[in-house]
């Protein structure tokens, strides 16, 4: 990583604070994930980095220090599927610069339409540890397999082929439609998961390859129909993840993110240690509860911008020839609530803890799996 950029990006009076955070984060994640071993293993991860980085919800922008924390976590893996990369690639460019010139990425264009949210699917990888095999494509379902009979995926899945050591594999990253917790929209979510699982199962079996699907599935829990839609099509979830009681959102109450594997290749093996798959809760180390006072001025600054924006909107509404009184009342109340929040430490803390910090890093935790990439002994035994 280009740690020297800290001297340029972080003011001198804040630098010690940021460096200490970074050191704690760096040491904590190294204790959690397997050690990288040249030609022996590969660490593959998935991470939905929240709204990276449009600030369309007006809870940002990200602080400069946040990019260092994100880069530190990404750098601990070898190949990362990232969801919610925005149409504007500035944030991705910042991240890639901090990672250094040994890292590369491949990304899609945005998925059009309201459900697409102007998002890209992206893979970031360490070129010293893994190579792109020059095959990539977005998954488009055939006419006979459309979601609910006539719908493609809300956000188009992205499949790319890689190789590390003896192991060749394809990764497909997804960000499944959420919709709602019940009714037709939940059914659509289940059908999207089943649709990609069936498509990839057929491909893995016919091509006799290792295929991994990973990303934000918006799965409710391990026993829910949304999980069944993945498992019923023969995708294996690593046991270290499958048996994990905690979720993958920042409050660990949801099981949105998953890694599913289907292998028809003779050269594929998952890591077998307790830490060979899992999730990492970065909020135990950065943007902690006890750091609220450190970030309080930034939190207030964010709310002040929201307030100014709403006050301008109110002036516009009031200036119309026939103003909508209901809209004016709603906006007036929202302005009053913001003003009250700025003056109330308890409400400020609640906003910092539940919302603001998730737009600095994410509301999802990174999830990883370790695969073994040295199969030379198996190969030699096979040519007796």
N, C-alpha and C positions, 0 to 999 in steps of 0.2 A: 504493500500500500504506500501511497505517497503521503506519508505522515508529515513531511515538511510543509505541506499545504496548510497545516494548522497555523503556522506562523503568519500566513497571509490572510486566512479566512477568519481567525478567531482573535479578538482584541486581547491585548496583553493582560488586562485585569480579569478576564474570564478564562484565560488559557489554562491555568492550573486546574480549575474546576472541570473543564472539558477533558483534559488529559487524564485526570483521575477517573472520571466516568469511563473513558475509553479503555483504560487499563483494567478497570474492574470488569467491564464487559468482555474484553479480550481474554482475560484469565478464566472467567466463568464459562464461556462457551468452549474454550479448549478443554476444560474439565468434563464437559458434557458430551462432546462429539468424539468419535474415534480419531486417533492420530493418523494423518496422511502418511502412507507408506509407498514409496516410489515403485511402480509396476506391480503393486500388490492389491491395493484397494482403490475405490472411487467413492466419493461422497456426493450423492445426488439429492437435491433439495427442491422443495416447492415453497413459494411464499407469495401471498397476496399482499403487496405493499400498497396500502390504502391510497387511492386517488393520487397516483405518482405521475404528474404533479400538477393538476389543473387548478387546484384551489377553487373548484366550482361551488363547494359548500361553504366557502368563506370562513373556514376554521384555521387557515394557515396565513401566510405561506410557511413552509418548513424553515426552521433556523438552519444556519450553515453547519452548526455542530451535528444536526440530525443526520446529515449526509455521511459524516464520518462514522456514526454509530451503525447506519445501514450498511455502509461499505465494509466495516469490520465484520459484521455477521455474514455477509455474502462471501467474503474472502476465506472464511473457514470451511467452505464447501468447494467442490470442483465444478459442478454443473448445476445451475439453479433455474427452474422454471418460475418466471415472475408474471403475476397477473396484475391488472389495473395500471399498466403503463399507459400514460396518456398520449393523445395525438401529438401534442407538443413534446418533443424528445429532450428538452433542456435538462430535465431531472436525470434522465438516463445518461446523458452525456457527462453530467457532473459525477455521477456514480462511477462510470467507466474510467474517468480521469483519475479518481481517487484510487481505484483498484490497480491501475498501472497498465503498461503497454503489453503485458503478457496475457491480458484478459481480452476477450472478444464477445460479441453478442450477435444474435440473429433475431429479428422481430418481424411481426406481421404489420400490414397496414391496419387501420382501425376497422372495426365492424360497424357498418352503417345501420341506421335505424335507432329508435328510442331505446330498445333493450340492449343494444350494443354499447351504449354509454361512451362512444368514442374511445374505446379501450383497444389496446394492442396486447398480443400474447408474445412473450419474449423469453429467450434462453440466453443466459450469461454463463460463460465457461472459461476456465483456465486452460489456455492453449498448451501449457506444459504438461497437463494431465489428461486431456481429452481432445480428440480431433473431430471436427465436423466432416461428415462423409459426403457432403455436397448433395444431399437429398433432403428436400423440405417441401411441405405443402399443407394447405388448410384443408380440413375435412369437410366435404360437402356430401350430404346423404343422397343416395339415389331416390328417384321418385317414389319407389315402392316402400321406402323406409322412413318417410318424413314423420316428424314429431306431430302427434295428433292428426295425422293424415295429410297435412299440407304445410308444415312449418319446418324451416331449417333451425339450427341452433341460434339462440339469442346472440351469443358471442362465439364466433367460429373457432373450433379447436384447431390447434397447430401441431403438426407432427414433423419431427426432425430426426435424422439418423446420425449417430455418433459412434466412436470407437475409443476404447481405452484398453491398452494391453491386448490380451487375447479376446476381449469381449466386445462384440458388436451389438448394438441395441438401438431401438427407436423409442423416442419419448413423445408422448402426446399430452400437451398441456391444455387444460380446460378451465373455464369459468362458467359454471352451470347457472342457468336461469334460476332466480330465487322465487319471485312472484309473491306467494303468500303461504301461510302455514296450513291452509286447508283449501278444499274445493278444487276447481278446475286448474288454478295456477299451481297448486301443489302437484296435481297430476302431471302437468306439463314438466315440472322439475324432474319427477320420477322418470318420465318418458325420455327426457334429454339424457339422463344418466344411462338408462337402458339402451338408448339409441347409440351412444358412443361406445358403450361396452360391447354391444353386439357387433358393431362395425369393426372394432379393433380385434375382437376375438376371431372373427373370420379372417382378418388380415394376418394375425399372428400365426394361425393354424395353416393357412395356405402358403405363406412365405417361409414357414419354419424358422421364425426369428423370435428374439426376445423383445417384447413390447411392454412399455410401462406407461400407464396413464396416471397423471398426477395434476393436482391443482385444487381449486376451490370448487368442490362439488355441492356445497350448501347441503350436506348431509346432516340430518337432524341428530341422530345418535346411532350407536352400533347395532341396535335392534330394529331400526325404522325401515320402512319400505324403500326409502332412498338409498340405504346401504344395501338392501337386498338386490336392488337393481344392478349394482356393481358386482356383488358376490355371485349372483345367479348365473352370470356369464363367464364364470371360471377365473376371475381375477383374484389373485392372492394378495391379501393385506399382510405385511410383515407382522409377526406375532407381537413384537415389541410395541407396535402401534395399536393393533387389534385389541390387546388386553389393557391398554392404557385407560384409566378411569377419567383422566382430565381431557377437556376439549381443546380445540385448536384456536379458539378466539382468545382475545387477551384476558378475559375473565374466566376462560377455560370451562365454559358451560355449553358450548356447541362443538360439533364434530365436523365442521364444514370441510376441512382440508384432508385429503387422503392421497395415498400412493398405492396403486394397484398394479400387479405384475402378472403377465402371462408369458411363459417362456416355452418355446418349442425348439430352442437351441440346445446343443449338447454342452456348450460352454457358458453356463450361467450359474452363479451361486451368490446367495445373500450372505451378509455377515451374520454371525451367530452369537455375538456378544450382546449383553443387555443394552449397551449403548449403540448398537448397530442400526437402530432406527429410533426416532423420537421427535420431540418438539422442544423448543427452547423459549422460555419466558424471559424476554429481555427487560421487561418492566421491573424485574427484581433488581436490576442493575443500573438502569438509566430512567430518567423521568419518574423517579420513585415518589411514593407518597410524601416522604419526609423532605423532598426537594421542592415542594410547592412554593415556599417563600422565594427560592432562587428563580423560579419561573413566573412568579406572580406579575411582574411588570409586563412580560410578554403576553401573558393571558389577558391582562387588562387592555393592552394595545390591540389585540385581536378583536375583543368585544367592542372597543371604541370604533374600530373600522366598520364593524357590523352596524353599530348604532348610526354612524354617519351615513352609511348606505341607505338605511331604512328612513332616516330623516329626509334625505333627498327624494326618495320614492314617495314619501308622504306629501312633500311639497308639490310634486308632479300630479299626484292624485287630486289634491285640493285645487289645483289650477285648471282642472278639466271643466268644460261647460256644464256637464251633468255628472258630477262626482258620485261614485258609488259609496254610499254612507257605510255599508257593511264592510267594504274593503278598508275604508278609512279607519273605522273602529278597530278592526283587527290589527292594522299597522300601528295605530296609536297605542294599543295594549302591548304589542311586541316591543315598542320603543320604551314604554314604561318599565317593562320587565327587564330589559337590558340595562337601563339606568340603575334599577334596584340591584341587579346582580353585581354590577361593577362596585357597588358600595357595601356589598355583603360578603365577608370572607368565607362563610360556610358555602354559599352558592358558588363563589369563585372556585373554591376547592373542588366542589362537586363537578363543575364544568372542566376543570383541569384534569381531574382523575378519570372521568368517564368519557370525555370527548376530545378535548384539546390535544392531549398527548398522543392519542391514536392517530391524529392527523400529522403528528411530527414523525412517528415511526410507522405504526400500522395497528389495525384492530385484529390482525391475524398473526399467529406465531409461525416462524419457519419450521417446516417439518423435513426430516431427512431420512435416507436409507443408505446403508453401506453395501456395496457390491464388491465381490472379489474379482480381480481381473487377471490373475496369473493362473492359467489352467494348463501349464506346460506338462505337469506330471500326468494329468488325465490324458492329454494328447499322446504322450510317449507310451503310456500303458495301452493305448488303443491301437498302436501299430506293431504290437508283438507279432 
